[in-house]
Each structure stands twice: as structure tokens, then as C-alpha cells.
Amino acid sequence: MKKKIAVILAALLCCVAMLSGCSSSSEPVDLTISAAASLKNVMEELTTKFNESEPNITLTFNYGSSGDLQKQIENGAETNVFISAAQKQMNALEDEDMIDTSSRKDLVENKLVLIAPKDSTTVTSIDSLTSADVAIVALSEPSSVPAGQYAEEALTSLGMLDAVKAKAVYGKDVTQVLTYVANGEADAGIVYKTDAISNDNVKIVAEFPADSYTPVTYPIAIIKDSKNTDASQKFIDFLFTDDAKTIFEKYGFTPMND
């Protein structure tokens, strides 16, 4: 009898130990993700999908221009994962030894497009940007927004930069540029393809030639001094799954290989 009781107690202790282990691995975790503004729409759906398998990891997103997000991280803003819309900002943080380089990967690729209000008849091609009928062109601020840097690069390549700058209005990020055009406050704008297809009040007039600007790749990495690196890595790993890639493609992104 005593032997049976001892066996039962041992089994119970084993169960308690196992349950304790399960409990500690599923404790609630909060992650702060600093992400380029152009990722906002796709990340909402990705978060829902991620939480189906990781319900105890809460994702809080801080959206903005990649340059502004870089500065926030440099100034100590609590961030677990950074997703930039260009290599420049991630390179700067890597040079400052602020990211876990082993976690850095290229996540997705985007395209640069010319947009106009959906009912516009004056903007029919990229050449329309130099037409007298186009009075205002919305661009992202090139000093801090990758989309603005890519736009200036493309316009320079096409020999149109000075003409377009003379009629430019600048937005703090691509979302604001999209809003200017959608509201009819600008005759045309240059944004990412993913932004353009997310708004029914604008239309894509043309894609800029691929050889006119640097490929728009979005690097992702864990911030070196952040907490919860295991959960952060789980989120990054999820973004390279087939489920995540399908969602990225739905929103117009081209997923990169892991």
C-alpha cells in the first residue's frame, strides 16, 4: 500500500512539474514592433494570424517613417523588433551595434508607383508629372522617409527631379502622401504599390522602371538590448512562414526567401 501511495505521489509531482513548465513558457509577453508606416495594413491581418498560434504574445506597433523610428530607437525608445522600409536605417543601427545581427533578414520587397485621384484624367503617365496641367505632386520627405528617397532617385534617373520638385508638397510619410492624393489635395503622388492598392480613392497610373531606383527591400531585426528576445524571434520566424507570405502577397508585397 505504501509503495502504491509513493508511486501515485511521484506521478502527481511529475504532473505538477510539467504543468509548471507549461505555465512558465506561456506567460504573457508584450512586444513593441517599430515598423515602417507602409506596413500598417498588412500587419493588422498578420497579427491576427500570429495570435492564433501565439495567443500569449501581444504585439504593439509603433508606425512611422523609417528615419524617425531609427532616431527613436537611438534615443532609447523601448523596441523589440525594427522593420525598416530601406537598408539605410537598419545599416545605421547595425553600425551603432544596436541590433542583433544574427536576426537580421530581408523580409519583403515593394514597388514604387505613380498615383492620381481615381477620377483624374490629367495624369496618364510618368511624363505627366512635367505637364503644366499637373500643379501639385505629393512626395514623402526624403530626409527621413525611404519612399521619398526612392522617389528622388527615380526622378533623377528619369531627368525629372528639378521639374517635379518645383511643384512638390511633402508628407511626413507615405500614408500622408496617399491622403493628399486621395483627398484631391495633390494632382499626383509617388508611393509604394502596397499603399496605392489599399485606397479606393486613388489609382495607379504607372510603375516606375525597376532600373530607375534601388530595390525597395524591408529588413527586419531584433534590437540588441530589448527584452523577450525569444518571443521576438518567434514573431520574425512567423513572418517567413507560408501563411504570412500569402498575406504579404495579398497586400502587394513580394516576400523574400528566409
TIPANU-837084 format. One record per residue: residue in one letter; x, y, z of N, C-alpha, C, CB in turn. Coordinates in steps of 0.1 Angstrom, whole numbers, plus 5000, padded with zeros to 4 digits. Glycine has a CB too. Layout:
N
aXYZXYZXYZXYZ ...
END
This chain:
258
m500849885000500050005000500950135000499150005012 k501950135009502850245010503550264996503850225021 k503850154990504550154977503650224967505050014973 k502350184967501450244957501250394959500050174958 i501150434972501050574975502250654971500850594991 a503450594973504650664968504650684953505850584973 v504250574946504150584931503250694927503750454925 i502050704933501050804930501550944933499750774938 l502250964944502751094948503851134938503351094962 a504651034934505751064924505151114911506650944922 a504051044907503351084894502751214895502250974891 l502151244907501551384909502551494908500751384922 l503751464915504851564915505351584901505951524924 c505351484893505851494879504851574871505951354873 c503551554873502551634866502651784870501151574869 v502851804883502951944887504152014881503051954903 a505251934880506451994874506152024859507651894875 m505451934852505251954838504352074836504551834832 l503252084845502352194844503052324846501152174853 s503952324856504752454859505552494847505552424872 g506152394841506952424829506152484818507652294824 c504952424816504052474806503652624809502752384804 s503352644821502852774826503952884823502452774840 s505252844827506252944825506552974811507552894832 s506352884802506652904788505552984781506952774781 s504352994788503253054781502853184789502052964780 e503753234796503453364803503253474793504553394813 p502353564796502053684787503353764784500953774793 v503553794772504653874767504153994759505753784760 d504754104761504354224753505554264744503954344762 l505354274731506454314722506054444715506654204712 t507054534714506854654707507554644694507354784715 i506854664683507454654670507454794663506654554661 s508554844660508654974653508754934638509955054657 a507754984630507554934617507255054607506554834615 a507855054595507555154585506055164583508355124572 a505655294581504255324580503555244569504055474578 s504255204559503655134547503354994551504655134536 l503654944563503354814567502054804575504454754575 k501454914578500354914588499254824584499855054589 n498754834571497554754567497854604568497154784553 v499054564563499354414563499554364577500554394554 m500154444585500454394599499254374607501354494606 e498154444604496954414612496454274609495854514607 e496454224597496054084594497053984599495754074579 l498354024597499453934602499353904617500753984598 t499054014624498854004639497853904643498654144645 t496653914636495553824639495953674637494353854630 k496653654626497153524622498253474632497753514608 f499153554636500153524645499553484659501153644647 n498553554664498053524677497153404677497153644681 e496853344666496153214665497053104671495753174651 s498353114669499353014674500053064687500252974664 e500153204688500853264700499953364707502153334695 p498853314713497853404720498453484731496653324724 n499553434737500153504749501153614745500753404758 i501353634732502353734728501553854723503353684718 t501553964729500854084725501754174717500154164737 l501354204705502154294696501554434696502154234682 t502454524700502054674699502954734689502254744713 f502354804679503054854668503255004669502354824655 n504455054666504755194665505155224651505955234675 y504255284643504455314629504955454627503155294621 g505755474616506255604613507255584601506955664625 s507855694598508955694588510155614593509355834583 s510855544585511955464590513055554596512555384578 g513155674591514155764597513855804611514355884588 d512555844613512055884626512155764636510655934625 l511855644631511855524640513355494644511255404633 q514255514635515655494638516055584649516555514625 k515755714648516055814658515455774671515655954653 q514255734671513655694684514355584691512155654682 i514755484683515555374688516855414694515755264678 e517555504686518855564691518655634704519455654680 n517555694706517255784718516655694729516355894714 g516655564728516255484739514855434739516555544751 a514055464729512655414728512655264730511955464716 e511755214738511655074740511155004728510655034752 t511954924722511654854709512254714709512154934697 n511454614705511954484705512354444690510854384709 v511554484681511854454667511654574658510954334662 f512654594649512554704639512354654625513854794641 i511454714618511254674604511354814596509854604601 s512354824588512654944581512154924566514154984581 a511855044560511555034545512755054536510455144542 a513955054542515155074535516355014543515455224531 q517354984536518554934543519355044551519554874533 k519255164546519955274552519755284567519555404546 q518555284572518255304586518755184594516755324588 m518555064589519054944596520554934596518454814589 n521154974585522654984585523155074596523155024571 a522555184597522955284607522955224621522055414607 l521855154624521755094638522754974639520255034640 e522954904628523954804629525354864632523954714616 d525654974625526955034627527155084641527155154617 e526055114648526055164662525955044672524955264664 d525954924666525854804675524554794683527154794684 m523454834676522254844683521254724679521554974681 i521654644670520754534666521454404667520254554651 d520754294669521254164669521454124654520254054677 t522654124650522954104635522553964631524354124632 s522553864640522153734636520753714633522553634647 s519953814637518453814635518053894623517753864647 r519053964617518654054606518453974593519854154603 k517354004586516953944573516254044565516153814576 d516154024552515354094543513954034542515954114529 l512954104546511654044548510754044535510854124558 v510554164529509754174517510254284508508254214521 e509754284496510154394486508854464481510854324474 n509054594478507954674474508254734460507554774484 k507254804454507454874442507155024443506654814430 l507755104435507455254435506455284424508755334434 v505355354427504355384417503955524417503155294418 l503455574405502855704404501355684406503155764390 i500755764414499255764416498655894414498955714431 a497355894411496456014409495155984415496356044394 p494356094418492956064423492255974413492256204424 k491355894418490755794409490055844397489755714417 d489455964397488756024386489656114377487556104391 s490956124380491856214373491956174358493256214379 t491956274350492256254335493456324331490956304327 t494056404340495256484336496556404338495356604344 v496556304346497756224348497656084342498056204364 t498356074331498155944323499455864322497755984309 s500655924326501855864325502855934334502455854311 i504055874336505055944344505456074338506355854345 d505456084325505756214318504756324321505756194303 s503556284326502556384330503056474342501256324334 l504056424349504556504361505156634357505556424368 t505656644344506256774340505256864332507456744331 s503956814331502956884324502457004332501756794320 a502157114325501557234332500257204338501457344322 d499557094333498257064339498357004353497556964330 v499556954357499856894370500557004378500756764369 a499757054388500257174396500957124409499157264399 i500457014415500956974428501256824428499957004439 v502456794432502856654432503256624447504056624423 a502656524453502956484466504056384467501656424473 l505056414475506256334478506456314492507556394471 s507056204496507456184510508756264513507756034514 e508956314525510056394529511356304527509956444544 p512256334518513356254515514456244526514056294503 s514456344535515456344546515256234556515456474553 s513956184557513656084567512855964562512956144579 v512255974551511355874546511955804534509955934542 p512155674535512755604523511955614510512755454526 a510655624511509855644499510255774492508355644502 g510555874499510956004494512355994487510956114504 q513155914494514555894488514455814475515455824498 y513655714475513455634463512855714452512655504465 a511955804455511255884445512255984439510155964451 e513056044447514056134442515156064433514856214453 e515455944437516355864429515755834415516755734437 a514555794415513855754403513755884394512455694405 l513255994400513156114392514456164387512456224401 t515456154394516856194390517256104378517856184401 s516955974379517355884368516555924355517055744372 l515355964357514556004345514656144341513055974348 g515556224347515856364344514656454347516156364329 m513856424357512656504360512656564374511456414359 l513756544382513756584396513456734397515056554402 d514256824391514056964393512657014389515057044385 a512156964378510757004374509756964384510456944360 v509856844390508856794399509056864413508956644401 k510256884417510456954430509857094430511956964433 a509757154419509257294418507757294421509457354404 k507057174420505657174423505357064434504857134410 a506357034442506156934452505556984465507456864455 v504756904472504356914485504856794492502756944487 y505356804505506056694511505156644523507356734516 g505056514524504356444535505356384545503456344530 k504956374557505856314568506156164566505356344581 d505256094558505455954555504555924543505055864567 v504655804538503855764526502355774529504255624521 t501955744541500555754544499955894542500255714558 q500755994546500256134543500256164529501156234551 v501256114521501256144507499956084500502556084500 l499655954504498455894499497255974502498355744505 t497156024514495956104518495856234510496156144533 y496956304507496956424499496356394485498356474497 v496756274479496156244466494756194467497056134459 a494456114477493056054478492056164480493055954490 n492456274488491556384491491556494480491956454504 g492356474469492456564458493256694461491056604455 e494056684472494856804475496156804467495256794490 a496456694460497556694450497056624438498756614457 d497656664427497256604414497856464411497656704402 a498956444418499656314417500556294429500556314404 g501056174430501956144442502756014438501156124455 i503856004446504655884444504655804457506155924439 v504255684457504155604469504555454465502655604475 y504455374475504655234473503455164467505055154486 k503555064459502454994453501454944464502954874445 t501954894475501154844485500254954491501954784496 d500755074492499855184497498755214487500755314500 a499155224474498255254464497055164463498955264450 i497255034464496154934463495354924475496754794460 s495754994486494954994498493855104499495855004510 n493855194489492955304490492155314477493755434492 d490855304478489955304466489855444460488655254470 n490355544466490255684461491355724452490055784472 v492355634450493455664441493555554431494755684449 k494255584420494555484410496055484407493755504397 i496555364403497955354399498055394385498555214402 v498855494382498955544368500055464361499255694367 a501155434368502355364363503255324374503055454352 e504055214371505155174379506355244374505255024380 f507255284383508555344379509455234374509255424390 p510255254364511155154359512055094370512055204347 a512154964370512854904381514354944382512854754379 d514854984370516255024370516455174373516954994357 s515455244377515555384380515755414395514355454375 y515655314403515855334417516355194424514555374424 t516855214435517355094443516255004447518155144455 p516354874446515254784450514754824464515754644450 v513454824466512854864479512654734487511454934477 t513654704495513654594504513454634519514854504503 y512754554526512454584540513254494549510954574543 p514254534556515054454565514354454579516454504567 i514454334586513954324599515054274609512654224599 a514954314621515954264631515454294645517354344629 i516054214655515754234669516754344674515954104677 i516254434682517054534688517854474699516154654694 k519154494699520154424708519854424722521454474705 d519454544728519254554742517754534746519654694747 s516954484737515554464741515354334749514654454728 k514254334756513854214764513054124755513054254777 n512854004760511953904753512453864739510553954753 t513753834738514253804725513753674719515853794726 d513353584728512753454723511453484716512553354735 a510553564722509353594717509453674704508453674727 s510453764704510753844692511153754681511853944695 q511953654683512453564673511253484668513553474678 k510353444677509153374672508353454662508253334684 f508253584665507453674656508153684642507353814662 i509453704642510253704630510153574622511753734633 d510253464629510153334622508753314616510353214633 f507653364623506353354617506253434604505353414628 l506853554603506753634592507353574579507453764594 f508153464581508753394569507953264567510153364572 t506853234573506053114571505253134558505153084583 d504753024553503953024541502653104543503552884536 d502053094555500853174559501053324558500353134573 a502253364564502553504564502853554549503753534573 k503553474542503853514528502653534520504753404521 t501653444522500353464514499653594518499453344518 i499753634530499153764535499953874529499053774550 f501253874529502053974523501753994508503553944524 e501553884501501253894487499853954484501353754481 k498953924493497653974492497654134492496753924504 y498554184500498654334501499654394492499054364516 g500154314482501054364472502554364474500754504470 f502954304485504354284488504954154481504654274503 t506254154479506854034474507753974485507754064461 p507353864491508153804502509553764497507353684508 m510453784506511853734504512053594510512853834510 n512953524504513253394510513953404523514153314500 d513653314532514253304545515753284544513653204555 
END
